[in-house]
Amino acid sequence: MEEKQPLETLTYTISLEEYEKGFVLFQKRYVFPKNYIMTAAFAIVAALYILQIVENPAYSTAWVMLFVCLFFIALIWYNVFKIRKSLINSIKNIKEDTYVTNVYGDGLVISVKIPEEEISPENPPAEIPPKEISFSSDRPDAIENAEMFIIYIKKQMFYAIPKRCLSQQQEEVLRNALKEAKDVKFIDKLKKEKA
């Protein structure tokens, strides 16, 4: 990161419910639009086959293709919920972790804080390298709503930072760092929620 001293250091935990809310927000922003387009395309094709069935109810190929279209529409939306459930099940064991995020003018460094009671000379914890997010090279999207900030790095990962663990000053520093970075697409859901 460009500066040695962070603008702010954030320490927080993320509950499973918050992580799920963050993932739902991520899906609504980045997954649902593509799913809507695919659903519309299959619905149009299904409508064409429905017209053929109305004209000729004995046309078995139209019936098969109609059910194929309906199956794919159901599969598109089933996968959204299956992926969400799978993700939540996979992170159940890390729900008590504490995270530390250093906010810099040109990025973020996110690390996991290992509790003192888990550290012992006989059984040292596995080293978890911090995740460095560079605003200029990673070009993340950032979403703020009433409950959290979500940092999304395309096709890699998303990070949720719940506001319940932050002071007003910490929120302001993070918000300004994300808004002022020219390579970050900042989406302010807070304004929409207040309106």
N, C-alpha and C positions, 0 to 999 in steps of 0.2 A: 504494500500500500504506500501511497505517496508520503504520508506523514508518519512519523515515529510514534507520536502521542495520539491516541484515539480522541475524537471529539466527545465520545461518550462510551461508557461500558454498560451494557444491559445484561442483567442476570435474571433468568426466568425459567419456569417449568411449563410444560404443555400437557394439558389433560387429554385423554382420548377423545372426549367430546369436542374440545377445541381443535384438535388435529383433524377430526372428521369434518367439522364446520369449515375449516380452511381448505380441505380437499374438495368439499362440495362447491365452495366458491371458485376454486381452481377449475373444477369440471364445468361449472356454468359458464365460465369465461372462455375456456379453451377447447372443451370437448363437445359441449352441447351444440354450438353452432354447426359443427361438421355433422353431428348426428341429425339435426333438423333437416339439413340438406339431403342427407341420405334417406331419411324417412320420407321426405316429400317426393323424392325420385321413385322410391318403391311404391308409394301411395298412388302416384300418377299411373304407373304401370299396372297396379292392381285395379285402378278405376277403368282402364282400357279393357282389361279382362272381364270386369263386371259387365261392361257394355256388351261384350261378346256373349257372355252367359245369358243376359237378358234377351238378346236376339235368338240365341240357340242354346237352351238349357242342357242339351245333350252333348255339347262340345266339351269333352272330357279334358283336353289339353288346357283349355281356359280355366277350368276348375283347379287343375294341378298348379298352374302358374299363379293363380290367385293365392292359393295356400302357401306357395313358395315365397311370394312377396310379403304376405302377412307374417310368415315365419322369420324372414330377415328383419322386418321392422321390430318384432318382439326381441330378436337376438341383439340388435343394436342397443336397445335400452336395457336389456338384461345384463349385458356386459358392463354397462356403466355401474350398476349396483353391485355386480359380482366383484369388479376390480376394487370398489370402495370397501366392501366387506373383507376382501382378502388383505388389503392394505392395513385395515384396522386390526385384524387378527394377527398380522405379522409384527405390529409394533406394540402389542399389549405388554410385552416384557420391558419396554423402555419408557413406559409412561411416567416413571418417577425420576427420570434423568433431569439434571439441571444444566441449562445451556448458558453460555456466556457469549455475547456478541459485541465485538468492538466495532464502533461506527467510525469510519474515516471519511475524508472528503472525496476519495476516489473508490470506495468499496466497503465491504464488510468482511470481518473474520468471525466465523461461527465455530465454537468449540464446545465439547461436552465436558462439564466439570465432574470429576470423579469424587464421590464423597470420601472424606477422611477415613471413615470406618472400613471402607473397602480396600484401602491401601495397606499392604503389609510386605515386609521384606521377603517372606516365604512365598507369597502369592501376589506378585506385582500385577496390576491390571494391564490389560492389553492397551497398547498405545492407539488412541483414536486421533489421527491427524486433523487439525482444524481445517474447515472449509473456507478458502479465500474466494470471495466474490468480487471480481474487478468490474466496476461499472463500465469501463471502456471495452474490455475484451469479452465479458460474459453478456453484456447488454441485457440485463434482467428487466422483467416487468415487475412493478410493485403495486399492490392493491392495499388500500386502507379502508377499513370499515369501522364501525363503532367498537368492535371487539378486538381487532387484531390488525397487524400488518402481515401481508403475505408477499414474499419475494419468490419470483418464479424464474428459473433459468431454463430456457427452452430445451425440451427433450432431455433434461437431466434430472431436475429436482425442484421441489418447492419447499420453502421454509416459512413457518408461521411464528410470529412473535406476538404473543397475547399482551394486550394493553393492561390487563389487570395487575401485571407485575411491574409496570413502568410508572414513573412519576410523569407529571405534565411536562416537565422540562425534558425528560428523556424522550417522550413522544415527539416533542417539538424538534429536538435535534435530529432524530431519525427521519421524521417527515421532511425536514428541510434538506437533509443530505440526499434523500431520494428525489425530491422535487427539483433540486438545483442541478443534479447530475444530468448532463445533456444526453447521455446514452441510456438513461433509465426511462422507461415508459411508466409514468406514475398515473394510476387510476384512483381517483378520489371517490369512493362509494359513500363516504361520510356525508358529503353534501346531498346526495340523492336520498339518503336515509333521513336526513333532517327535513327535507322538503315535503 
